[in-house]
Amino acid sequence: MNREETLVKNWQDVQAALAAACAKSGRDLKEITLLAVTKYAQDQDVLTLLQKGLIKHVGESRVQQALARWTSPVFASFHTVKHFIGHLQKNKAAKAAQLFDFVDSLDNLQTAQALSKAVPAGKTIRVLVQVKLTDRETQSGLPLEQARQLARELKALPGLKVAGYMAIAPQGAPQQELRTLFGTVKRAFDADFPAGEERYLSLGMSEDFEIAVEEGSSLPRIGSKLFAANLEGL
Ligand SMILES: *Cc1c(COP(=O)(O)O)cnc(C)c1O
């Protein structure tokens, strides 16, 4: 397989896995938005998937690097929805407000206020609050009840629309633990963001997105499964 064929095959494998997870849990594939995490991907690989019309939502974790890529003429010529998924520093919030359509990883009010102040006129940035699922690791995000409190506070900020939760599962957690953790966030999400309104629950990465979708994720974030050279080696 050449590189282009590999990338298309990776994308097809991800679609098939999403469809299987939907079938298993009685969900509709149309409810799921694939967030292609492009942060480690080569420019040419990202362009290949854009040119084929296979990806639209893209995720980056460094503001400066994302600006350089997505404001360059060739990348800017595609209609994409750009998500910031990394740890947003307050002093980068103004730059982030220019580029991103979504900030999926908010976990403090000060950064949110800086972001709100910098949103260009006429733009609304969707924001998700990052929930911390474990205290085992040094991880961003807030414990669930604090995350819910922050989500309530963010409703008052102009230029932002708080629209759900994001969480990163502990690496290597057993399946049952993942289901329990994801299920806890899903219940809070359903309580705080009523169905029928615009809302996003971003759970799952390359290693655990099938379980995350079975448990209710609507915005799985997938990087290595899409862009890896040889998935046999993963
Ligand atoms: C890098 C990253 C991903 C993608 O991880 P993969 O395991 O490569 O799919 C997803 N979410 C966040 C927050 C990330 O930083």
The ligand as a Tripos MOL2 file, in Angstrom:
@<TRIPOS>MOLECULE
LIG
   15    15     1     0     0
SMALL
NO_CHARGES

@<TRIPOS>ATOM
      1 C1         -3.2820   13.5180   21.3600 C.3       1 LIG1
      2 C2         -4.6430   13.5050   21.8920 C.ar      1 LIG1
      3 C3         -5.6130   12.6310   21.3770 C.ar      1 LIG1
      4 C4         -5.3300   11.6080   20.3000 C.3       1 LIG1
      5 O1         -4.6800   10.4940   20.8320 O.3       1 LIG1
      6 P1         -4.5150    9.1320   19.9990 P.3       1 LIG1
      7 O2         -4.2760    8.1230   21.0450 O.co2     1 LIG1
      8 O3         -3.3460    9.3630   19.1000 O.co2     1 LIG1
      9 O4         -5.7580    8.9060   19.2460 O.co2     1 LIG1
     10 C5         -6.8950   12.7080   21.8930 C.ar      1 LIG1
     11 N1         -7.2200   13.5880   22.8500 N.ar      1 LIG1
     12 C6         -6.3130   14.4470   23.3820 C.ar      1 LIG1
     13 C7         -6.7470   15.3900   24.4480 C.3       1 LIG1
     14 C8         -5.0070   14.4330   22.9170 C.ar      1 LIG1
     15 O5         -4.1200   15.2830   23.4500 O.3       1 LIG1
@<TRIPOS>BOND
     1     1     2 1
     2     2     3 ar
     3     2    14 ar
     4     3     4 1
     5     3    10 ar
     6     4     5 1
     7     5     6 1
     8     6     7 2
     9     6     8 1
    10     6     9 1
    11    10    11 ar
    12    11    12 ar
    13    12    13 1
    14    12    14 ar
    15    14    15 1
@<TRIPOS>SUBSTRUCTURE
     1 LIG1         1 GROUP 0 **** ****
